[in-house]
Amino acid sequence: MTEEANVISIDGTEYKESDLSDKQRKYIWHIRDLQDKVNKRRLDLEPLELALQSYTNMLITEVKEQYKFENGESFGNATEKRQWTDKNVIEQNSDATTN
């Protein structure tokens, strides 16, 4: 360990670890271990947050698209209606004669 790692600062006062009790040094070890774990979890969390945002955006897009189709908004040459089930979306193309 470097000399810097052997000194802690509490409220602006520096303390040498060698002057602390075994119990206090144990707390320091736990604090450092937890800091490392928190930092690692932050790195692990980033891709999860991105995936969550991506799925949220896809849901929003899909729901808005369904709303447009159910209300007969035209896309291209045909009006498409969608019927939702509890598991997935079943697409049904319809032409002007069935509307």
Secondary structure, DSSP 8 states (H G I E B T S, - for coil): --TGGGEEEETTEEEEGGGS-HHHHHHHHHHHHHHHHHHHHHHHHHHHHHHHHHHHHHHHHHHHHHHHHHTT--BTTBEEEEEE-SS-EEEEEE-TTT-
